[in-house]
């Protein structure tokens, strides 16, 4: 089986997610796998870097959309 190669964008995303949510492994895995599967890695890295994103909620909003008030009930 061929060895998986991490692209520079994937490596950058992993590092950024560790800075944003250092103690939330589930969050990092969910975001990372979603980006890798959907091909959104470079776009999310650009968003985080350009907007100086520092909280997990902003990353979730960008990736999954705003859940709206109905989801909070």
C-alpha positions as CSV (number, residue, x, y, z in Angstrom):
1,X,0.0,0.0,0.0
2,X,1.5,3.4,-0.9
3,X,2.5,5.8,1.8
4,X,0.3,8.8,2.3
5,X,2.1,12.1,1.6
6,X,1.1,15.2,3.5
7,X,1.0,18.3,1.2
8,X,2.4,21.6,2.4
9,X,-1.1,23.0,2.8
10,X,-2.2,20.0,4.9
11,X,0.9,20.4,7.1
12,X,0.2,24.1,7.5
13,X,-3.5,23.4,8.4
14,X,-2.4,20.9,11.0
15,X,-0.1,23.4,12.6
16,X,-2.7,26.2,12.5
17,X,-5.4,24.0,14.1
18,X,-2.9,23.1,16.9
19,X,-2.6,26.8,17.6
20,X,-6.3,27.5,17.5
21,X,-7.4,24.5,19.5
22,X,-4.4,22.9,21.3
23,X,-6.4,20.8,23.7
24,X,-9.3,19.8,21.4
25,X,-8.1,16.8,19.4
26,X,-11.6,15.9,18.2
27,X,-12.0,19.3,16.7
28,X,-8.7,19.2,14.9
29,X,-9.4,15.7,13.6
30,X,-12.9,16.6,12.4
31,X,-11.8,19.8,10.7
32,X,-8.7,18.2,9.2
33,X,-10.4,15.2,7.8
34,X,-13.3,17.3,6.4
35,X,-10.9,19.6,4.6
36,X,-8.8,16.8,3.3
37,X,-11.8,14.9,2.0
38,X,-13.5,17.9,0.5
39,X,-10.4,19.5,-1.0
40,X,-10.8,22.6,1.1
41,X,-7.4,22.6,2.8
42,X,-5.8,25.5,0.9
43,X,-8.9,27.6,1.1
44,X,-9.2,27.2,4.9
45,X,-5.5,27.9,5.4
46,X,-5.9,31.1,3.4
47,X,-9.0,32.1,5.4
48,X,-7.3,31.5,8.8
49,X,-4.1,33.3,7.8
50,X,-5.8,36.3,6.1
51,X,-8.4,36.8,8.8
52,X,-6.1,36.0,11.7
53,X,-8.6,33.4,13.0
54,X,-7.9,32.4,16.6
55,X,-11.0,30.6,17.7
56,X,-12.5,27.2,16.8
57,X,-16.0,28.7,16.3
58,X,-14.9,30.8,13.4
59,X,-13.3,27.8,11.7
60,X,-16.5,25.8,12.2
61,X,-18.6,28.6,10.8
62,X,-16.4,28.8,7.7
63,X,-16.3,25.1,7.1
64,X,-19.8,24.0,8.2
65,X,-21.8,27.2,7.9
66,X,-23.7,29.1,10.7
67,X,-26.0,26.6,12.4
68,X,-28.5,29.3,13.2
69,X,-30.8,29.6,16.2
70,X,-32.7,26.3,15.5
71,X,-29.5,24.2,16.0
72,X,-29.0,25.7,19.5
73,X,-32.3,24.5,20.9
